[in-house]
Amino acid sequence: MNDEQRQPSEQRQQESSEKQQPTGAQQSSRAEQPSEEEMRRRIEEQLRNVRVQDLLLESVVGVINLSARRIAKQDERDLEQARVGIEAVRATVDLPDPEPQKQVRSALSEVQMLYAKTAEGGESGGEGAPEPRPGGEGEAEPGKEPPPPEGRRRPSGLWTPPGT
């Protein structure tokens, strides 16, 4: 083997061993990563400081946003899911602190209005109307609503927060 042939081979071996050995940056990033015990300690500290009202508020905001999406996005429309979300927010609207509570009530009212318009088919004509319910016997007479499914009350279509 001549020197030219041996040199690329040795160079490849050296490059291969360099790839296996962590560089200074890789070693320092490993040293900066917290241990499992340190991560547990940090999580415990966060849990010690979090308030239930704060976690509840985050959850309520997520439910409101998802409910609005289930109403507004044609390809994701699911009015039953939106109704469940609205009811869940209504059940918890009085629990957050006063200032965020006002904002939740406002957002809830907007979602309720959107739900009512969509459930009545009033938004963008037929395109915004909910899909016909399974087992329906065609269209109801104008001004008359079909009876609710057996054993269930018909939702009013528009909710208002308790106490208003």
Buried (B, 14 or more C-beta within 10 A) or exposed (E): EEEEEEEEEEEEEEEEEEEEEEEEEEEEEEEEEEEEEEEEEEEEEEEEEEEEEEEBBEEBBEBBEBBBBBBBEEEEBBBEBBBBBBBBBBEBBEEBEEEBBEEBBEBBBEBBEBBBBBBEEEBEEEEBBBEEEEEEEEEEEEEEEEEEEEEEEEBEBEBEBEEE
